[in-house]
Amino acid sequence: MLFTLGVRVLVLGTQAHQDSGRSAAAAATHPDTSNHPVYYAGFFHPYPNAGGGGERVLWTMIKAIQDKYPFVVCVVYSGDRIARDDLVRSVQSKFGLAIRAESLYVVDLQWRSWVDHKYPRLTLLLQSIGSILLAAEAVHRFAPDMFIDTVGYAFTYPLVAMLSARVPIISYTHYPTISSDMQTMVSSRESGFNNDPRIARSPALSSLKSAYYLAMAHAYAFAGSFASIVMTNSSWTHDHIVKLFDMPRMTKVVYPPCDTTALARFPLDNRRNIVMSLAQFRPEKNHRLQIDAFAKFLDEHPQHKAPPAAAKPALADILSSDPEFPQLVMLGGARNLDDEARAESLRQLAKSLGIERQVHVVVNAPWSQVLKWLERSSLGIHTMRDEHFGINIVEMMAAGLLTIAHDSAGPKLDIITPAIHAVNGEVAAPSERDASAYLAAQEQGEAAEFRVGMVATTADEFAQMIAFGLGVAGPVEQALRTAARVAATTKFSEAAFCTAFYRRFGPVVRWLDIQNSDNDEE
């Protein structure tokens, strides 16, 4: 009891300090409180100005609240050092979402470096501790009525619960901090993004890391149990979170929002000779695999490789006319200098492989420019293993791209299903007869199923899929593009997200109403 009281005083400060924070927020915002008292929803999202799928979830959630609950002020805990009006304009530019500044309040965080990816060892532990410290700063600067974590920092939940039992904790988890897949990779001594080759080669170090992961899994499960409502972005994430948090009734899949309306208007034919990717330049996205696969494709199909004397086409030229040779255009956001350096390393990799004339790395492109690439590109590629969901995959499918994703997790279970696979080293392509039957059913408005994209695992398989995608034509191509769009626009729309989110958020608002009603009676 004394420990809890001490933490509350240390983190929240005096009542005068808390009242000062509320007064500042009240002076800067103008929610509609004509029929309901104001509530403050604190969104713990230290990178709100990034341009990834997680940020689209954040801002679509905020817009949904503004549309249905005008008395709620959305408080964004931000480490981006950006003014509110500039942030609103940035969201409009990147995602096409109109956020109302009068019910948005930004709390600047100074300690975000604690969660930045800078720990060479014990990354999970140190970043988890860092998230707790950052959350302490957040609630110290402003104590909300509800705490909404839209990143997946579950280790912050016990701290928030300790500060006040009256603050419900809403979790939207994109990716579990630790999963059984990660534990299996270590125990099987397989090297990868989360397992250094030096550790994988050592039985002793692998055993030690397995014990460390097991301890972290237990701690993560304990922390997650403090959440009031848990939403996950995919079946894969849901299954892992249910096993860890052990709250199946309170854990629901809410597919991330994809504003597919504009994308679905793009024509399906006359596509450019372009393979595009759309993902933040983070290490787990594995952009290097895209370049390796593209290089293999060019080596195996030399007629598509630009000669050394050929000039590298400008991006504007690629958009305006079909390039003579296939181009790989990699678009993505950079959160910090590490991401910028990673993007530059991709340019250097393409140069070392002799394909720099056909590879373009585009950092922090505005949404208006991304739309142009989605409208004109022929293929989409996404190479992250165990991608929790993949909003960008859905966007590419809705735009009509033939999309290739890693054969794992969200893309495998939720998005690209049914998919084209490589079988015995050959692409198992659907027949023209099946394609024609599907297209005929679509014209008649009848229910029908067809492959919606391609999946691969290795650079060789991705290269095979690139070759197939750039070479397919006729009814098979048309059916693939049509089926992909139908799947994306019916299952993963922004409207579907908002409907599912309201089902989770509404009970929280009603619970707060009951709590306030009880307080008034007292």
ABEGO torsion letter per residue (X at the ends): XAAAAAAAAAAAEBAAAAAAAAAAAAAABBBBAAABBBBBBBBBBABAABABAAAAAAAAAAAAAAAABAABBBBBBBAAGBBAAAAAAAAAAAAGBBBBAAABBBBBBAAAAAABBABABGAAAAAAAAAAAAAAAAAAABBBABBBBAAGBAAAAAAAAAABAABBBBBBBABBABBAAAAAAAAAGBBBAABBAAAAABAAAAAAAAAAAAAAAAAAAAAAAABABBBBABAAAAAAAAAAAGBAAABBBBBBBBBAAAAAABBABGBBBBBBBBBBBBAAAGAAAAAAAAAAAAAABAAABBBAABBBBBAAAAAABBBABBBBBBBBBBABAAAAAAAAAAAAAAAAAGAAAABBBBBGBBAAAAAAAAAABABBBBABBGBABGAAAAAAAAAGBBBBBBBBEAAAAAABOBBBBBBGGBBBBBBAAAAAAAAAAAAAGBBBBBBAEBBBABAAAAAAAAAAAAABBEAAAAAAAAAAAAAAAAAABAAAAAAAAAAAAAAAAAAAAAAAAAAAAX
